[in-house]
């Protein structure tokens, strides 16, 4: 599966655009639309074009990771899990109760409750993460294809 246009637009909203490398709330150096890694250094600057390129590369990697899980049956499920992994990393999902509940066929309320637990960064509950998890919890159960 591939990320929908709905998800790409929403991801840009969640991440925001940083043209200069900046530490996020968790202390991770970030640039563009949520790009992190060893290739990001203090003082780095990029164009909006390059931010878009980094986003597409990062999404390809995350899409591959989510596809390998074999749990997304709908576009909504795929988009929700891509958003989650893009934000927190595949390791957090692999070791989460969220993934266990999905694999065990948990109810809508159980799955949505698990998404909504992931709202802390740097030890603080963040409204931006609450909104993101609320969106993911809803999107997981949507059946639209775009």
ABEGO torsion letter per residue (X at the ends): XBBBAAAAAAAAAAAEBBABBBBBAAGBBBBEBGBBEAABBBGBBBBAAAAAAAAAAAAAAAAAAAAAAGABABAAAAAAAAAAAAAAEAAAAAABAAAAAAAAGBBAAAAAAAAAABABBGGBBBAAAAAAAAAAAAAAABABAX
